[in-house]
Amino acid sequence: MNAATVGIVLVSHSAELAAGAAHLAGQVSGGTVTIIAAGGTDDGDLGTSAAKVEHGLAQANTGAGVVVLPDLGSAVLTVRAVLEDHGDAGSVLLADAPFVEGAVAATVTAAAGGDIKAVAAAAEEARHVRKL
C-alpha cells in the first residue's frame, strides 16, 4: 500500500457486502489503496459496529486521511457518533455516496493521488453516473 494515498472505510450492515465492495474496489486499484471493510455487528449479525468503524479508521489512515462510505441510514449514525469522538475531523470525511459505485470512484481517485476532498467528491459524484 502507498503511504501517500487516502484510505477508504466501507461501513455496511453486512460483513459480506462490505468485504465484497472492498474486494471489488481493491481490484480496481491494483492494491494501491488501503480499503477497510467494517461490516456487521461485533457478534456477526446484521447491523453496524462503532468498534469496527474505529478500528477501520485506524487501519485505513496511512497519513493522507480517510474517506468513509456508509451503506444505509443507521450506518451514517454510527459513523457520525464515532467521528464525534475522533480527534482530527479534517483527516476523516464522511461521503454521501452510493455504496458500490462510490467505493470504486473513490478508490480510483485515491489511486491516482487525489487528496481527501477529491476522493470524497469522486465518491459523491458517482451518484450521477448512469448505467444505461
Rosetta silent file (secondary structure, phi, psi, omega in degrees, C-alpha in Angstrom):
SEQUENCE: MNAATVGIVLVSHSAELAAGAAHLAGQVSGGTVTIIAAGGTDDGDLGTSAAKVEHGLAQANTGAGVVVLPDLGSAVLTVRAVLEDHGDAGSVLLADAPFVEGAVAATVTAAAGGDIKAVAAAAEEARHVRKL
SCORE:     score description
SCORE:     0.000 S_00000001
   1 L     0.000  143.373  179.983    0.000    0.000    0.000 S_00000001
   2 L   -84.613  123.318 -178.189    1.153    3.505   -0.793 S_00000001
   3 L   -66.116  -14.916 -176.860    1.539    5.592    2.369 S_00000001
   4 L   -92.659    0.773 -176.801    0.603    8.713    0.372 S_00000001
   5 L   -96.861  152.275  174.710   -2.901    7.601   -0.624 S_00000001
   6 L   -69.437  135.124  176.261   -6.206    8.385    1.041 S_00000001
   7 E   -87.391  161.204 -178.104   -7.633    5.352    2.821 S_00000001
   8 E  -131.566  134.748  174.902  -11.224    4.196    2.484 S_00000001
   9 E  -119.423  126.101  179.384  -13.528    2.599    5.059 S_00000001
  10 E  -104.749  114.462 -176.463  -16.701    0.875    3.865 S_00000001
  11 E  -106.614  113.599 -178.548  -19.348    0.674    6.600 S_00000001
  12 E  -129.269  157.637  173.021  -22.155   -1.751    5.876 S_00000001
  13 L   -70.806  -17.213 -177.615  -24.819   -3.579    7.829 S_00000001
  14 L  -117.744  125.576  177.288  -23.490   -6.744    6.202 S_00000001
  15 H   -61.590  -38.400 -178.902  -19.946   -8.010    6.665 S_00000001
  16 H   -66.774  -41.266  178.660  -20.230   -9.810    3.333 S_00000001
  17 H   -64.378  -45.260  179.248  -21.390   -6.700    1.464 S_00000001
  18 H   -62.104  -44.278 -179.502  -18.588   -4.589    2.931 S_00000001
  19 H   -66.014  -39.810  179.269  -15.987   -7.250    2.148 S_00000001
  20 H   -65.969  -43.699  178.556  -17.279   -7.718   -1.404 S_00000001
  21 H   -65.545  -38.506  177.799  -17.290   -3.998   -2.161 S_00000001
  22 H   -65.105  -39.652  178.984  -13.795   -3.684   -0.671 S_00000001
  23 H   -64.282  -46.626  178.609  -12.591   -6.585   -2.813 S_00000001
  24 H   -59.367  -50.611 -179.588  -14.062   -5.052   -5.978 S_00000001
  25 H   -62.945  -37.989  178.608  -12.593   -1.620   -5.267 S_00000001
  26 H   -63.930  -36.065  177.210   -9.252   -3.179   -4.368 S_00000001
  27 H   -65.008  -38.700 -179.907   -9.128   -4.964   -7.708 S_00000001
  28 H   -64.673  -36.529 -177.087   -9.724   -1.658   -9.490 S_00000001
  29 H   -87.461   -6.283 -176.899   -6.833   -0.006   -7.656 S_00000001
  30 L    66.993   23.298  178.092   -4.470   -2.910   -8.090 S_00000001
  31 L    79.761   14.999 -177.470   -3.976   -2.989   -4.338 S_00000001
  32 L   -89.744   -6.990 -177.562   -2.523    0.517   -4.123 S_00000001
  33 L  -120.533  136.827  175.655   -5.217    1.910   -1.802 S_00000001
  34 L   -78.738  115.750  179.956   -5.966    0.786    1.741 S_00000001
  35 E  -122.779  121.238 -176.812   -9.638   -0.211    1.782 S_00000001
  36 E  -113.647  129.069  175.480  -11.106   -1.500    5.022 S_00000001
  37 E   -90.015  124.348  177.198  -14.433   -3.311    5.297 S_00000001
  38 E  -123.974   77.158 -174.782  -16.288   -2.516    8.522 S_00000001
  39 E  -117.691  148.662  176.411  -19.456   -4.536    8.152 S_00000001
  40 L    77.485  175.076  179.371  -21.862   -6.193   10.511 S_00000001
  41 L   -86.178  173.185 -179.796  -22.005   -6.213   14.268 S_00000001
  42 L   -64.172  -26.497 -179.664  -19.293   -7.399   16.619 S_00000001
  43 L   -99.860   14.162  173.263  -21.087  -10.738   17.030 S_00000001
  44 L    88.605    4.893  178.527  -21.537  -11.301   13.278 S_00000001
  45 L   -87.161  176.873  173.760  -25.145  -10.208   12.880 S_00000001
  46 L   -73.103  138.441 -179.324  -26.592   -7.592   10.561 S_00000001
  47 L   142.590 -171.016  179.722  -26.016   -4.082   11.824 S_00000001
  48 L  -124.294  159.449 -174.896  -23.133   -1.729   12.380 S_00000001
  49 L  -131.838  120.416  176.078  -20.381   -1.581   14.960 S_00000001
  50 H   -60.505  -37.836  179.932  -18.736    1.548   16.329 S_00000001
  51 H   -63.937  -39.764  178.108  -15.736   -0.578   17.306 S_00000001
  52 H   -66.901  -37.526  177.835  -15.350   -1.846   13.724 S_00000001
  53 H   -65.281  -47.107  178.963  -15.572    1.715   12.401 S_00000001
  54 H   -58.956  -45.563  179.496  -12.949    2.937   14.882 S_00000001
  55 H   -63.443  -42.112  178.751  -10.657    0.037   14.009 S_00000001
  56 H   -61.311  -42.250  178.272  -11.225    0.666   10.290 S_00000001
  57 H   -61.009  -43.487  179.960  -10.310    4.332   10.631 S_00000001
  58 H   -64.972  -41.589 -179.436   -7.090    3.436   12.405 S_00000001
  59 H   -69.438  -38.450 -173.494   -6.159    0.808    9.799 S_00000001
  60 H   -79.915  -20.873 -175.441   -7.023    2.957    6.773 S_00000001
  61 L   -82.008  100.850  178.410   -5.230    6.107    7.895 S_00000001
  62 L  -103.401   11.195  175.674   -1.786    5.969    6.334 S_00000001
  63 L   119.479  -15.790 -178.712   -1.259    9.713    6.615 S_00000001
  64 L  -105.666    5.366 -179.906   -3.349   11.205    3.797 S_00000001
  65 L    99.014  175.416 -175.950   -6.713   10.932    5.535 S_00000001
  66 E  -137.910  136.631  171.765   -9.682    8.599    5.276 S_00000001
  67 E  -108.089  131.646 -178.812  -12.967    8.712    3.372 S_00000001
  68 E  -110.507  130.523  176.008  -15.837    6.729    4.905 S_00000001
  69 E  -118.592  115.633  175.849  -18.723    5.379    2.838 S_00000001
  70 E   -93.180  156.726  179.945  -21.770    4.030    4.721 S_00000001
  71 L   -88.165  -48.309 -175.460  -24.430    1.838    3.113 S_00000001
  72 L  -132.000  171.097 -172.829  -27.684    2.829    4.859 S_00000001
  73 H   -49.640  -48.202 -177.287  -29.031    5.474    7.225 S_00000001
  74 H   -71.789  -20.979  172.481  -28.194    3.924   10.566 S_00000001
  75 H   -66.110  -36.223  176.701  -24.642    3.257    9.367 S_00000001
  76 H   -61.049  -43.904 -179.885  -24.388    7.026    8.919 S_00000001
  77 H   -62.693  -40.651  178.332  -25.469    7.487   12.540 S_00000001
  78 H   -63.081  -46.460 -179.475  -22.833    5.016   13.736 S_00000001
  79 H   -62.906  -44.698  179.680  -20.099    6.739   11.735 S_00000001
  80 H   -60.529  -40.190  178.557  -21.162   10.179   12.942 S_00000001
  81 H   -62.500  -42.046  178.093  -21.095    9.011   16.557 S_00000001
  82 H   -65.068  -42.822 -177.029  -17.566    7.664   16.088 S_00000001
  83 H   -67.288  -27.596  176.332  -16.436   10.837   14.327 S_00000001
  84 H   -60.886  -32.317 -179.670  -17.716   12.996   17.200 S_00000001
  85 H   -92.762   -7.262 -176.876  -15.109   11.291   19.364 S_00000001
  86 L   -79.531  132.540 -174.497  -12.425   11.294   16.647 S_00000001
  87 L   -60.515  -58.840 -171.906   -9.714   13.876   17.280 S_00000001
  88 L  -102.355   92.968 -176.324   -8.841   15.322   13.863 S_00000001
  89 H   -62.060  -28.096 -179.219  -12.075   15.891   11.945 S_00000001
  90 H   -71.706  -16.192 -178.193  -10.171   17.169    8.884 S_00000001
  91 H   -91.967   -3.979  178.626   -8.456   13.827    8.417 S_00000001
  92 E  -134.387  128.624  175.687  -11.738   11.897    8.009 S_00000001
  93 E  -122.049  136.257  175.800  -14.578   12.736    5.635 S_00000001
  94 E   -94.654  119.461 -176.918  -17.966   11.024    5.501 S_00000001
  95 L   -95.070  133.376  174.041  -19.126   10.728    1.887 S_00000001
  96 L   -91.788   86.489 -168.512  -22.803   10.879    0.922 S_00000001
  97 L  -142.914  157.212  171.417  -22.391    8.450   -1.954 S_00000001
  98 L   -63.721  141.115 -169.090  -23.778    5.270   -3.473 S_00000001
  99 H   -62.506  -57.741 -175.355  -22.035    2.405   -1.712 S_00000001
 100 H   -75.365  -52.087 -178.870  -20.523    0.318   -4.519 S_00000001
 101 H   -61.751  -39.754  178.602  -20.164    2.969   -7.224 S_00000001
 102 H   -65.616  -39.020  178.448  -18.868    5.462   -4.682 S_00000001
 103 H   -62.868  -43.160 -179.520  -16.317    2.973   -3.353 S_00000001
 104 H   -67.048  -46.790 -179.478  -14.972    2.326   -6.835 S_00000001
 105 H   -62.589  -41.848  178.580  -14.850    6.016   -7.793 S_00000001
 106 H   -63.019  -41.054 -178.652  -13.176    6.936   -4.503 S_00000001
 107 H   -65.989  -42.631  178.646  -10.613    4.188   -4.944 S_00000001
 108 H   -60.944  -43.714 -179.246   -9.751    5.221   -8.494 S_00000001
 109 H   -68.022  -40.655  177.182   -9.253    8.814   -7.366 S_00000001
 110 H   -63.922  -42.286 -179.974   -7.183    7.794   -4.346 S_00000001
 111 H   -63.416  -29.991  179.199   -5.019    5.518   -6.516 S_00000001
 112 L   -81.739   -1.101  177.182   -4.417    8.453   -8.876 S_00000001
 113 L    96.482   11.447  179.536   -3.107   10.506   -5.939 S_00000001
 114 L   -63.198  148.685  177.466   -6.190   12.592   -5.191 S_00000001
 115 L   -79.848  177.945 -173.361   -6.380   14.321   -1.834 S_00000001
 116 H   -59.581  -39.148  179.811   -9.087   13.596    0.724 S_00000001
 117 H   -68.455  -39.194  178.445  -11.505   16.193   -0.669 S_00000001
 118 H   -66.662  -38.443  179.707  -11.082   14.909   -4.239 S_00000001
 119 H   -66.513  -44.696  177.887  -11.614   11.308   -3.111 S_00000001
 120 H   -64.057  -41.737  179.340  -14.797   12.212   -1.217 S_00000001
 121 H   -63.835  -40.272  178.591  -16.053   14.297   -4.158 S_00000001
 122 H   -62.406  -42.226  177.595  -15.435   11.434   -6.596 S_00000001
 123 H   -60.663  -46.314 -177.459  -17.455    9.100   -4.383 S_00000001
 124 H   -68.542  -35.654  178.966  -20.321   11.586   -4.168 S_00000001
 125 H   -69.342  -18.447 -179.856  -20.280   12.333   -7.903 S_00000001
 126 H   -61.818  -20.600  179.085  -20.730    8.615   -8.615 S_00000001
 127 H   -66.572  -17.557 -178.243  -24.445    9.043   -7.898 S_00000001
 128 H   -95.633   -2.255 -178.722  -24.760   10.851  -11.237 S_00000001
 129 L   -80.540  121.702  179.927  -23.191    8.122  -13.379 S_00000001
 130 L   -81.685  149.138  178.999  -25.839    6.451  -15.483 S_00000001
 131 L   -98.461  -23.894 -179.699  -25.796    2.723  -16.069 S_00000001
 132 L  -128.223    0.000    0.000  -27.950    2.691  -19.184 S_00000001
